[in-house]
Amino acid sequence: MAEVTTIARPYAEAVFALAEKAGSLADWSEALARLAAVAEAPGVEPLLGNPKVTAAQLVDLFASVAGTQLAEAKHLLQAMVENKRLAVLPAVRDQFEALKAEREGAVDAQIVSAFPLEGAELAALVADLERRFKRKVRPQVSVDKELIGGARIAVGDQVIDGTVRGKLQALASGLMGS
């Protein structure tokens, strides 16, 4: 995994610098999401190593399927094809998004709740998280009925476990250690 990250980093940083200079972070975010989706699509991987598929064909395929209108995206594709790096497009997207979030002072929060969070509840939770982390929080909410109650929140490498299941496990661990 570290190798993919190492390979993707220079591409992500170059695209980020270009996008930031042009004021097109959102456009690039969308373009990279589409290109990464094409790279992850079933049946694409065999094409990447196929000697019968030319570099120009790969660039055209990715650009047309992704529907990107950015001319610079084609240049990125050409560079990645020449260096046989199209498979790392998802990692380039991920690193670009991390750079973008850092620039915007935002963090992603994975919120797993036992029950669906309604608008007001979610807004209050996000406001609390923004105060705690002193950054804009972009919530990604999912429901896991096995949690019994409460929520588990992951922001970066920090996890806040406010689930009933987590509290019961902590209680059991405490009792076993006594």
C-alpha positions in Angstrom: 0.0 0.0 0.0 2.8 2.4 0.8 4.2 1.9 -2.7 0.9 3.0 -4.3 0.9 6.1 -2.0 4.4 6.9 -2.9 3.7 6.6 -6.6 0.5 8.6 -6.5 1.9 11.5 -4.3 3.8 13.4 -7.0 0.8 13.3 -9.4 -1.6 14.4 -6.7 0.7 17.3 -5.6 1.3 18.4 -9.2 -2.5 18.4 -10.0 -3.2 20.2 -6.8 -0.7 22.9 -7.5 -2.1 23.3 -11.0 -5.7 23.3 -9.8 -5.0 25.8 -7.0 -3.2 28.2 -9.3 -6.1 28.0 -11.8 -8.8 28.2 -9.1 -10.3 25.0 -10.3 -10.1 22.7 -7.3 -13.7 21.7 -7.6 -13.4 20.9 -11.3 -10.3 18.8 -10.7 -12.0 17.1 -7.8 -14.8 16.0 -10.0 -12.5 15.0 -12.9 -10.3 12.9 -10.6 -13.4 11.2 -9.1 -14.6 10.2 -12.6 -11.2 9.1 -13.8 -10.6 7.0 -10.6 -14.1 5.4 -11.1 -13.0 4.4 -14.6 -9.8 3.0 -13.3 -11.7 1.0 -10.7 -14.3 -0.3 -13.1 -14.5 -4.0 -13.7 -12.7 -5.0 -16.9 -10.4 -2.0 -17.0 -7.4 -3.6 -15.3 -6.7 -6.1 -18.1 -6.6 -3.2 -20.6 -3.9 -1.4 -18.7 -1.3 -4.2 -19.3 -2.5 -5.2 -22.7 0.2 -4.5 -25.3 -2.5 -4.4 -28.1 -4.0 -1.3 -26.5 -2.0 1.8 -27.4 -1.3 4.7 -25.1 -3.5 7.0 -27.2 -6.4 4.5 -27.0 -6.1 4.4 -23.2 -6.1 8.2 -23.0 -9.1 8.5 -25.3 -11.0 5.7 -23.4 -10.4 7.2 -20.0 -11.2 10.8 -21.2 -14.4 9.8 -23.0 -15.8 7.5 -20.4 -15.0 9.9 -17.6 -16.4 12.8 -19.6 -13.8 15.2 -18.4 -13.7 18.6 -20.0 -10.4 19.6 -18.5 -7.7 19.7 -21.2 -5.1 19.3 -18.5 -6.7 16.1 -17.4 -5.8 14.6 -20.8 -2.2 15.7 -20.1 -2.3 13.9 -16.8 -3.7 10.8 -18.4 -0.9 10.9 -21.1 1.8 11.2 -18.4 0.3 8.4 -16.4 -0.1 6.1 -19.4 3.5 6.7 -20.5 4.7 5.8 -17.0 2.2 2.9 -16.7 0.6 4.4 -13.7 -3.1 4.5 -14.6 -3.9 1.9 -11.9 -2.9 4.4 -9.2 -5.6 7.0 -10.2 -7.8 6.2 -7.2 -4.8 6.9 -4.9 -4.1 10.1 -6.8 -7.8 11.1 -6.2 -7.6 10.3 -2.5 -4.4 12.3 -2.0 -5.7 15.2 -4.0 -8.9 15.2 -1.8 -6.7 15.1 1.3 -4.7 18.1 0.1 -7.9 19.9 -0.8 -9.4 19.3 2.6 -6.3 20.5 4.3 -6.3 23.6 2.2 -10.0 24.3 3.0 -9.4 23.5 6.7 -11.8 20.6 6.6 -11.8 17.0 7.9 -13.9 14.0 7.0 -15.9 12.4 9.8 -17.1 8.8 9.5 -20.2 8.7 11.6 -21.7 5.2 12.2 -25.0 5.4 14.2 -27.3 2.8 15.5 -30.3 4.8 14.1 -30.6 7.2 11.2 -29.6 10.8 12.2 -32.2 13.4 11.4 -31.3 16.9 10.1 -31.2 18.7 13.5 -29.4 15.9 15.3 -26.8 15.7 12.5 -26.3 19.4 12.4 -25.8 19.6 16.2 -23.3 16.7 16.1 -21.4 18.3 13.2 -21.3 21.7 15.1 -19.9 19.9 18.2 -17.3 18.1 16.1 -16.3 21.4 14.4 -15.8 23.0 17.9 -13.8 20.1 19.1 -11.5 19.8 16.0 -11.5 23.5 15.1 -12.1 22.7 11.5 -15.0 22.3 9.1 -16.4 18.8 9.3 -17.7 16.9 6.3 -19.9 14.1 7.7 -20.3 10.7 6.1 -23.1 9.0 7.9 -24.0 5.3 7.9 -26.3 3.1 10.0 -25.2 -0.1 11.8 -28.2 -1.6 13.7 -25.8 -3.9 15.6 -24.5 -1.0 17.6 -27.6 -1.1 19.8 -27.5 2.6 20.4 -25.3 5.7 20.2 -22.7 6.4 17.5 -19.0 5.8 16.6 -17.2 8.7 15.0 -13.8 8.5 13.3 -12.0 11.7 12.3 -8.6 11.0 10.9 -6.9 8.7 13.3 -9.1 9.7 16.3 -12.1 7.5 17.2 -14.9 8.6 19.5 -16.9 5.5 20.6 -20.2 6.6 22.1 -22.0 3.4 21.3 -23.8 1.3 23.8 -21.9 -1.7 22.5 -18.6 0.1 23.0 -19.5 1.1 26.5 -20.6 -2.4 27.4 -17.3 -3.7 26.1 -15.3 -1.2 28.1 -17.4 -2.1 31.2 -16.7 -5.8 30.6 -13.0 -5.2 30.2 -12.9 -3.1 33.4 -14.7 -5.9 35.3 -12.4 -8.6 33.9 -9.3 -6.6 34.9 -10.5 -6.1 38.5 
